[in-house]
Amino acid sequence: MDIDGVREFFSGDRYLMLTGVVIEEAGDGRAVCAVDIVPDRHFNKGGVVQGGVTYTLADSAFAVAANYGHLERGEIDRFITVSQSGNITYFRPPKGERLICTAEAISRGRISSVYRMEVIDDQGTEVALMIGNGYTIDLGN
């Protein structure tokens, strides 16, 4: 499936659209997503990017990577992989104007999976690392 098809499918994710996350790349078990940092929207009282922005970006990249295979195989109406847990470690605030997250599968089973999400900024600053567990739900459709 091409990137436009992936973007079209995920355009139905209202929260993803609201946050400004953009899908840059997608493949089975892998995705790259990004968000432009808008200071009057994303900064906390301390003047740095609020941690929830970084977490949302990582969780969004996870969703794209974990569900790409279902989408490509035409089974997205039957199976969906959701985040079961996510542990994020913040290293330092971003210095650039854009956050970029690369999500990659570490382990994928029929029902459970583990993904690694690395978040950097457009200057190469290592911002955060998230490890997420996915759970695949059979919607029975």
PEDA-V959890 format. One record per run of one state. SS is the DSSP state (A for helix, B for strand, O for the rest). FROM is the first residue (numbers start at 1). TO is the last residue. If there is no record, write none. Layout:
{{SS & FROM & TO} {SS & FROM & TO}}
This chain:
{{O & 1 & 2} {A & 3 & 10} {O & 11 & 13} {A & 14 & 19} {O & 20 & 21} {B & 22 & 27} {O & 28 & 29} {B & 30 & 36} {O & 37 & 38} {A & 39 & 42} {B & 43 & 43} {O & 44 & 48} {B & 49 & 49} {O & 50 & 50} {A & 51 & 72} {O & 73 & 78} {B & 79 & 90} {O & 91 & 97} {B & 98 & 108} {O & 109 & 111} {B & 112 & 121} {O & 122 & 125} {B & 126 & 138} {O & 139 & 141}}
